[in-house]
Amino acid sequence: MSRVFCLLLPSVVLLTACVGPRSGQEDTWMHRASDFVDPVVPDSLRIGPKEPALKAELRIEPQEFFIAERRESRVIFSVQNTTKKADRLEFPTEQRMEVSVRAPDGKRIFLWSEDRLFRPRPSIVVINPRERIEYEAFVPTRDMTAGNDYVVEAVLSGHSEVAASAVIKPRTPMATAEDAGFPVFTYYLPSGEYRTGQSVLILPGGGYGNLASPKEGHRPAQFLAAHGIAAAVLEYRHAPSRYPVPLIDAQRGMRLLRSLAIKNNLR
């Protein structure tokens, strides 16, 4: 046994001599030997924080609108399971989400659950891998002021970590070609994550004597933008202007739409 001890001792001394002390630690044999079983991991190999298992998104249709033409906007709250395992959500009542609207000063002007009654009925919702669930609500515009941006917030009931928000933008009516004396071009660009890459130029009808802009122009454009399609409304000049003035306005509108499509990486 004494011979074995004599053979191992030089090896221990050799190993400890090759390893320097760590920064901020005492230079002892135990600290030096621990470097062989507790190596320092480079930052490039460290595992970062895991992404949340449930990804929440909030869509508003329409997100921009003329406040005199809409009494409410549709809110769609979606929750997707981004993992490879099913996720169980427990709810103590029939309520599945909460939606609120805040004014620019941070004051809450609407709470979706205030005028609703939810029975105490516990339940479980299972979201399979890569699947999503969607809930919808409607928020009124009666307390909103044109020209201000309002924040809509949605959260899964009983799961405060699953939440999302979006901005709703009530606007004042645009000037018409008849009022301005020149063509008016209004562009509706959808949010980046929902863009399809398509663009549409809308020319409202009216028999060259007037324009049905709200019904045949801005409302369809808002609908298209809410579904990922960029839309532009051209209020071209009409009577007493004559041909080829409306055609010239339409050609200019198409050129402008194409330039905006290139600028926003659309087709």
C-alpha positions in Angstrom: 0.0 0.0 0.0 2.9 2.4 0.7 4.2 2.0 -2.8 0.8 2.9 -4.3 0.7 6.1 -2.2 4.2 7.1 -3.3 3.2 6.7 -7.0 0.0 8.8 -6.7 1.5 11.6 -4.7 3.6 13.1 -7.5 0.6 13.0 -9.8 -1.5 15.1 -7.4 1.3 17.6 -7.0 1.7 17.8 -10.8 -2.0 18.5 -11.4 -2.2 21.2 -8.7 0.8 22.9 -10.1 -0.8 23.3 -13.5 -4.0 25.0 -12.3 -4.0 28.6 -11.2 -6.3 30.1 -8.6 -9.7 31.5 -9.7 -10.2 35.2 -9.4 -11.5 36.2 -6.0 -10.9 32.7 -4.4 -8.3 31.6 -1.9 -5.3 29.7 -3.5 -5.8 26.3 -1.9 -5.4 22.8 -3.1 -9.1 22.2 -2.9 -9.9 25.2 -5.0 -7.3 24.2 -7.6 -8.5 20.6 -7.8 -12.1 21.7 -8.1 -11.4 23.2 -11.5 -11.3 19.7 -13.0 -14.8 18.9 -11.8 -16.4 22.4 -12.0 -15.2 24.0 -15.2 -16.0 27.6 -16.1 -18.6 27.6 -18.8 -18.2 30.3 -21.6 -21.0 32.8 -22.0 -21.6 31.5 -25.5 -22.5 28.1 -24.2 -24.7 29.2 -21.3 -28.4 28.5 -21.6 -30.5 31.6 -21.5 -34.0 32.0 -19.9 -36.7 29.9 -21.5 -39.4 31.5 -23.6 -42.9 31.5 -22.0 -44.9 28.4 -22.9 -47.9 30.4 -23.8 -47.7 33.3 -26.3 -50.4 35.9 -26.2 -51.4 38.3 -29.0 -54.1 41.0 -29.3 -55.7 42.2 -32.5 -58.1 45.1 -32.9 -60.5 45.4 -35.9 -60.4 48.1 -37.0 -57.4 49.5 -35.2 -57.8 52.9 -36.8 -61.3 54.4 -37.6 -63.3 57.5 -37.8 -64.9 57.9 -34.4 -68.1 59.3 -35.8 -68.7 56.1 -37.8 -68.0 53.4 -35.2 -69.6 52.7 -31.9 -67.3 49.8 -31.0 -64.2 47.9 -32.1 -63.7 44.1 -32.1 -60.9 42.8 -29.8 -59.4 39.3 -30.5 -57.2 37.8 -27.8 -55.3 34.7 -28.9 -53.1 32.4 -26.8 -50.8 29.9 -28.4 -48.9 27.0 -26.9 -45.3 27.3 -28.3 -44.0 24.1 -26.6 -44.1 20.4 -27.5 -46.3 19.5 -24.5 -50.0 20.1 -23.8 -50.7 22.9 -21.3 -53.6 23.0 -18.8 -55.3 26.2 -17.9 -57.5 26.2 -14.8 -60.3 28.8 -14.5 -62.3 29.2 -11.3 -65.3 30.8 -13.0 -66.8 31.0 -16.5 -64.7 34.1 -17.2 -61.8 33.4 -19.6 -60.3 36.9 -20.1 -60.3 40.5 -19.0 -60.2 43.4 -21.3 -59.6 47.1 -20.3 -59.0 50.3 -22.1 -56.7 53.1 -20.9 -56.7 56.8 -21.9 -53.5 58.6 -22.8 -53.1 59.7 -19.2 -53.3 56.1 -17.9 -56.8 56.3 -16.6 -59.0 53.3 -17.2 -62.1 54.2 -19.1 -63.5 50.7 -19.8 -63.5 47.3 -18.1 -65.1 44.5 -20.0 -66.3 42.4 -17.0 -68.0 45.3 -15.2 -71.4 44.7 -16.7 -71.2 40.9 -17.0 -72.0 38.1 -14.6 -69.8 35.0 -14.4 -71.0 31.9 -12.5 -68.5 30.1 -10.2 -68.0 27.1 -12.4 -64.3 25.7 -12.2 -63.1 24.3 -15.5 -59.9 23.2 -17.3 -58.9 24.2 -20.8 -56.2 22.1 -22.5 -54.1 23.7 -25.3 -52.2 21.1 -27.3 -48.7 21.8 -28.7 -48.7 24.5 -31.4 -52.4 25.1 -31.1 -54.1 28.3 -30.0 -57.3 29.4 -28.5 -59.1 32.7 -29.2 -61.5 34.9 -27.3 -63.2 38.0 -28.5 -64.9 41.1 -27.1 -66.1 44.5 -28.2 -64.9 47.8 -26.7 -67.1 50.9 -27.0 -65.7 54.1 -28.5 -68.2 56.5 -26.7 -65.6 57.7 -24.2 -62.8 58.1 -26.8 -61.6 61.4 -28.3 -60.5 61.6 -31.9 -56.8 62.2 -32.3 -55.7 60.4 -29.2 -54.3 56.9 -28.9 -55.8 54.4 -26.4 -54.2 51.3 -25.0 -56.3 48.1 -25.0 -55.1 45.4 -22.6 -56.2 41.8 -22.4 -55.2 39.2 -19.8 -56.1 35.5 -19.3 -58.4 35.2 -16.3 -56.4 33.9 -13.3 -53.2 33.8 -15.3 -51.7 37.4 -15.1 -48.5 36.3 -16.9 -50.5 35.6 -20.1 -51.3 39.1 -21.3 -51.0 41.4 -24.4 -51.8 44.9 -25.4 -52.4 47.0 -28.5 -53.1 50.6 -29.4 -56.5 51.8 -30.8 -56.5 55.0 -32.8 -59.7 57.0 -33.3 -59.3 59.6 -36.0 -61.2 62.6 -37.3 -62.7 62.4 -40.9 -60.2 63.3 -43.6 -60.8 66.2 -45.9 -62.5 65.1 -49.2 -61.4 66.0 -52.7 -64.4 68.3 -53.0 -63.5 70.2 -49.9 -59.8 70.4 -50.6 -59.9 71.1 -54.4 -57.3 68.4 -55.0 -57.1 64.6 -54.8 -56.8 63.1 -51.3 -54.9 59.9 -50.7 -55.4 58.0 -47.4 -53.2 55.0 -46.7 -54.1 52.1 -44.3 -51.1 50.0 -43.5 -51.7 46.8 -41.4 -49.4 45.9 -38.5 -46.2 44.1 -39.5 -46.9 40.7 -38.1 -50.2 40.4 -40.0 -49.2 41.8 -43.4 -50.0 39.6 -46.4 -47.8 41.6 -48.7 -50.7 42.7 -50.9 -51.9 46.3 -51.7 -55.2 47.6 -53.0 -56.1 51.0 -54.4 -59.8 51.9 -53.8 -61.6 54.5 -55.8 -65.0 55.2 -54.4 -67.9 55.5 -56.8 -70.2 58.4 -57.4 -70.8 58.8 -61.1 -68.1 61.5 -61.3 -70.5 63.9 -59.6 -69.7 63.0 -56.0 -67.9 60.3 -53.9 -69.3 57.7 -51.5 -66.0 57.8 -49.6 -67.1 56.5 -46.2 -69.2 53.5 -47.4 -67.2 52.6 -50.6 -63.8 53.8 -49.6 -62.7 54.0 -45.9 -64.8 51.2 -44.5 -63.5 48.7 -47.0 -60.0 49.9 -46.6 -60.2 49.5 -42.8 -61.6 46.0 -43.3 -58.8 45.0 -45.6 -56.1 46.5 -43.3 -57.5 44.5 -40.4 -57.0 41.3 -42.5 -53.4 42.1 -43.4 -53.9 43.9 -46.8 -52.6 47.4 -47.3 -55.3 49.6 -48.7 -55.4 53.2 -50.0 -58.4 55.3 -50.6 -58.1 57.9 -53.4 -60.7 60.6 -53.4 -60.2 61.8 -56.9 -61.4 65.1 -58.4 -64.8 65.0 -60.0 -67.4 67.4 -61.4 -67.0 70.2 -62.3 -63.6 68.7 -63.3 -63.9 66.6 -66.5 -61.9 63.9 -68.3 -59.0 63.3 -68.1 -58.7 64.8 -64.6 -60.1 61.7 -62.7 -57.9 59.4 -64.8 -54.8 61.5 -64.0 -55.6 61.4 -60.3 -56.0 57.6 -60.5 -52.6 57.2 -62.3 -50.9 59.4 -59.6 -52.6 57.3 -56.9 -51.3 54.1 -58.4 -47.8 55.4 -58.6 -47.9 56.5 -55.0 -49.3 53.2 -53.8 -46.5 51.3 -55.6 -43.8 53.5 -54.0 -45.3 52.9 -50.6 -45.4 49.2 -51.3 -41.6 49.2 -52.0 -41.0 51.4 -48.9 -42.9 48.9 -46.7 -41.5 45.8 -48.3 -44.9 44.8 -49.9 -45.5 43.3 -53.3 
